[in-house]
């Protein structure tokens, strides 16, 4: 789990980009839940 959301620079289909050297894969199992979280907290406002 990502503890500090402020460090996320980019989210694309398959990974979360924290900085130029740090990428986290976004697995199929979590993709829908993570997308729903983003929509609820940031995009849906």
C-alpha positions in Angstrom: 0.0 0.0 0.0 1.2 3.5 -0.8 1.4 5.5 2.4 1.9 9.0 1.0 -0.4 9.7 -2.0 1.3 13.1 -2.5 4.4 11.3 -3.9 2.5 9.8 -6.9 3.5 11.7 -10.0 1.6 9.6 -12.6 -0.7 6.7 -13.0 -1.1 4.8 -16.2 -2.6 1.5 -17.2 0.1 -0.7 -15.8 2.1 1.2 -13.2 2.3 4.0 -10.7 5.2 6.4 -11.1 6.6 7.8 -7.9 9.7 9.5 -9.4 12.1 9.1 -12.3 13.5 5.9 -10.9 10.6 4.4 -9.0 7.8 2.5 -10.7 5.2 0.3 -9.0 3.3 -2.3 -11.1 -0.4 -2.0 -10.9 -1.7 -5.6 -11.0 -5.0 -6.6 -12.5 -6.3 -7.6 -9.1 -5.9 -4.1 -7.7 -6.5 -2.0 -10.8 -10.3 -1.6 -10.5 -10.1 -0.8 -6.7 -7.3 1.7 -7.2 -9.2 3.4 -10.1 -12.3 3.6 -8.0 -10.3 5.2 -5.2 -8.8 7.8 -7.5 -12.2 8.6 -9.0 -13.7 9.0 -5.6 -10.9 11.0 -3.9 -9.6 13.2 -6.8 -11.3 13.0 -10.1 -14.9 12.9 -8.9 -14.6 16.1 -6.8 
